[in-house]
Amino acid sequence: MDNASLSRKPPQASELVADEIPEAVRDHPYPEAGSSQSKKKGLIWKLLGLAALACGVSIWLNLNFNFFPATSQAEQSQKNPAAASLPSGSAASPTTSSKPATPDNLLGHLPYPEAPAADLVNVTSDGGIKLRKAAAAKYQEMANSAAASGIYFAPISGFRSVEDQQHVFFDVKAERRQNATKRAEVSAPPGYSEHHTGYAIDIGDGSAPETNLSQSFDNTQAFKWLEANAPAFSFEMSFPKNNRQGVSYEPWHWRFVGDRPSLETFYKAHSLKK
């Protein structure tokens, strides 16, 4: 080997010609740095897109199916102790509304507030029977119209306070040895009588006092006149036969529904009856 051969340096990689580079390497060169960064950014955007889609789906499922409750049972128990006492699987009533969807009824009767004393006026000369002003005026017109036909009403009971109703329900129940359910068929518990409103009145026939507060009142001339003419004076029977409250038939009990407050008092209560 001559000195020229020994002094010759091995070729550098940059000096290799294309034919000396393997074909596989020439066809698939190493990726440049810019291309790698572009692919990473694309992957990040895809992951962000998938995350946004997953978030949207979870929100939709929660709104429509409540798949993801906002609080645990322990947290709910702390916020609503009453719910914690419910058996497993029981549904607690919503606590977001202070007013129930339906009012409580008691033995078939609906709750009514007492009329304000300032709105009550006498319908009898002795002042023993009172109604609200609007109801009293229309009752007097109705009684005068009946009298013109020779029929005389005998008003028996009008406004009654909750205290008055306490006697009518509990004391009479005890005297007659009735249970509460039986008594409720003919008299409302205190707080649940239409008489509290000042719009209700019990009417008798002055010519047939023996029928007072009896179903036989429907055989009197006074009742027949009321059936035909009471609606013209905005009065209606509260408890006709087979009424939906299950109260016994009371042909003597009539109520005034001739203005907005009276109409709302009775028909809002009826529409919410359980």
C-alpha positions in Angstrom: 0.0 0.0 0.0 1.5 3.3 -1.0 1.7 6.4 1.1 -1.0 8.1 -1.1 -3.4 5.4 -0.1 -2.6 5.7 3.6 -2.9 9.5 3.6 -6.4 9.4 2.0 -9.2 10.3 4.5 -12.4 8.3 4.6 -15.2 10.2 2.7 -17.5 12.4 4.8 -21.2 11.8 4.9 -21.7 15.0 2.9 -19.4 13.7 0.2 -21.4 10.5 -0.4 -23.2 10.5 -3.7 -26.8 9.5 -4.0 -26.0 6.1 -5.3 -24.1 5.2 -2.1 -27.2 6.0 0.2 -29.5 3.0 0.7 -32.7 3.3 -1.3 -35.0 3.0 1.8 -33.3 6.0 3.4 -33.5 8.0 0.2 -37.3 7.3 -0.2 -38.1 8.1 3.5 -35.9 10.9 4.7 -36.0 12.0 8.4 -38.9 14.6 8.9 -38.0 18.1 9.3 -38.6 20.0 12.6 -41.4 22.2 11.1 -43.4 19.2 10.0 -43.2 17.6 13.4 -44.5 20.8 15.1 -47.4 21.0 12.7 -48.5 17.4 13.5 -48.4 18.1 17.2 -50.6 21.2 16.8 -53.1 19.2 14.8 -53.2 16.6 17.5 -53.8 19.2 20.2 -56.7 20.7 18.2 -58.3 17.3 17.7 -58.1 16.6 21.4 -59.6 20.0 22.3 -62.4 19.3 19.8 -63.1 15.9 21.4 -63.1 17.5 24.9 -65.6 20.1 23.7 -67.8 17.5 22.2 -67.8 15.4 25.3 -68.6 18.4 27.4 -71.6 19.3 25.2 -72.9 15.7 25.3 -72.6 15.6 29.1 -74.5 18.9 29.4 -77.3 17.6 27.1 -77.6 14.3 29.1 -77.8 16.2 32.4 -80.5 18.5 31.1 -82.6 15.8 29.6 -82.0 12.8 31.8 -80.3 14.2 35.0 -77.4 11.7 34.5 -75.1 13.8 36.6 -76.8 15.1 39.9 -75.3 18.3 41.1 -74.9 17.2 44.7 -74.4 14.0 46.5 -77.0 12.5 48.9 -74.9 13.6 51.9 -74.8 17.2 50.6 -78.6 17.1 50.0 -79.1 15.8 53.5 -77.2 18.8 54.9 -79.3 21.2 52.8 -82.6 19.4 53.4 -82.6 17.4 56.7 -86.2 16.3 56.1 -85.2 14.5 52.9 -82.6 12.5 54.9 -85.3 10.8 56.9 -87.1 9.5 53.8 -86.6 5.8 53.0 -84.2 4.9 50.3 -85.9 5.3 46.9 -88.5 7.8 48.2 -88.8 11.1 46.4 -88.6 14.2 48.5 -90.9 17.1 47.8 -89.3 20.1 46.1 -88.2 22.8 48.5 -87.8 25.6 46.0 -91.5 26.6 46.2 -93.0 27.8 49.5 -96.5 27.2 48.1 -97.8 23.7 47.6 -99.3 22.7 44.2 -102.5 21.8 45.9 -104.0 23.0 49.2 -104.6 20.5 52.1 -108.2 19.3 52.3 -109.6 17.9 55.5 -112.3 15.2 55.4 -113.4 16.5 52.0 -113.5 20.1 53.0 -111.3 22.9 51.6 -109.5 25.6 53.7 -111.0 29.1 53.7 -109.8 32.3 55.4 -112.0 34.4 57.7 -113.6 37.5 56.1 -112.3 40.8 57.5 -114.7 42.2 60.1 -114.7 45.6 58.3 -116.3 44.0 55.2 -119.2 42.3 57.1 -122.7 43.9 57.3 -126.0 42.7 58.9 -128.6 40.9 56.9 -131.0 40.5 59.8 -132.4 43.3 62.0 -131.0 41.8 65.2 -127.5 41.7 63.7 -127.2 38.0 64.3 -126.4 37.1 60.7 -123.8 38.9 58.6 -122.4 38.6 55.1 -119.8 40.5 53.1 -121.1 43.8 51.7 -121.5 42.6 48.1 -123.1 39.3 49.1 -125.4 41.0 51.6 -126.7 43.5 49.0 -127.4 40.8 46.5 -129.1 38.5 49.1 -131.4 41.4 50.1 -132.3 41.9 46.5 -133.0 38.2 46.1 -135.1 38.0 49.3 -137.2 41.0 48.2 -137.8 39.5 44.8 -138.9 36.2 46.4 -141.2 38.1 48.8 -142.8 39.8 45.9 -143.9 36.3 44.8 -145.2 35.4 48.2 -142.1 33.4 49.3 -140.3 34.4 52.5 -136.8 33.4 53.2 -135.6 32.7 56.8 -131.9 33.3 57.0 -130.4 30.7 59.4 -126.6 31.3 59.4 -124.2 33.5 57.6 -120.6 34.4 58.5 -119.1 32.1 61.1 -115.6 32.6 62.7 -113.2 29.7 63.2 -114.1 29.9 66.9 -117.8 29.5 66.1 -117.0 26.6 63.8 -115.1 24.9 66.6 -118.4 24.6 68.5 -120.4 23.6 65.5 -118.0 20.8 64.6 -116.5 19.4 67.8 -119.2 20.2 70.5 -122.0 18.9 68.3 -120.0 15.9 67.3 -119.5 15.0 70.9 -123.2 15.6 71.8 -124.3 13.3 68.9 -121.5 10.8 69.5 -120.4 11.0 65.9 -116.9 10.2 64.7 -115.0 12.9 62.7 -115.7 11.4 59.3 -119.5 11.2 59.9 -119.6 14.8 61.3 -117.7 16.1 58.3 -120.4 14.9 56.0 -122.7 17.6 57.4 -120.4 20.2 58.9 -116.9 21.4 58.0 -114.0 21.4 60.6 -112.9 24.8 61.9 -110.9 26.6 59.2 -112.6 24.6 56.4 -116.1 26.1 56.3 -117.4 28.3 53.5 -119.1 30.3 56.2 -115.7 31.7 57.2 -115.6 33.6 53.8 -118.7 35.7 54.5 -120.1 34.7 51.1 -122.2 31.6 52.3 -125.6 31.6 53.8 -128.0 28.9 55.1 -131.6 29.7 54.0 -134.9 28.3 55.3 -138.5 28.7 54.3 -140.4 31.0 56.6 -143.5 29.0 55.9 -141.9 25.6 56.7 -139.5 26.0 59.6 -139.6 22.3 60.2 -137.5 21.8 57.1 -134.7 24.0 58.3 -131.2 22.5 57.7 -132.9 19.3 56.4 -132.8 17.7 53.0 -136.6 18.0 53.0 -136.1 21.7 52.4 -135.9 20.8 48.7 -139.7 20.2 48.8 -140.4 23.8 49.9 -141.5 26.7 47.7 -138.5 28.6 48.9 -136.1 26.0 47.5 -138.0 25.7 44.2 -137.8 29.5 43.8 -134.1 29.5 44.6 -133.4 26.8 42.0 -135.1 28.8 39.3 -133.9 32.3 40.3 -130.8 32.3 42.5 -128.4 32.4 39.6 -129.8 35.8 38.5 -128.6 37.2 41.8 -125.2 35.3 41.6 -126.0 32.7 44.2 -125.5 29.0 43.7 -125.9 25.8 45.8 -122.6 24.8 47.3 -123.3 21.1 47.9 -125.7 19.6 45.4 -126.4 15.9 45.2 -123.3 13.8 44.4 -120.9 16.7 44.7 -117.3 16.0 44.1 -116.2 16.9 47.7 -118.3 14.1 49.1 -120.3 16.4 51.4 -123.9 15.5 52.1 -126.5 17.1 50.0 -127.3 20.5 51.5 -130.2 22.2 49.6 -130.2 25.0 52.2 -126.6 26.1 51.8 -126.0 28.8 49.1 -123.0 30.9 48.3 -122.4 34.2 46.5 -120.2 34.2 43.4 -121.0 37.6 42.0 -117.7 39.4 42.1 -114.0 38.5 41.4 -113.0 37.9 45.0 -115.9 35.5 45.7 -115.4 33.7 42.4 -111.7 33.2 43.1 -112.3 32.1 46.7 -114.4 29.2 45.6 -113.3 28.2 42.2 -109.5 28.4 42.8 -110.0 26.2 45.8 -112.1 23.7 43.7 -109.6 23.6 40.9 -106.8 22.7 43.4 -108.8 20.1 45.2 -107.0 16.8 45.6 
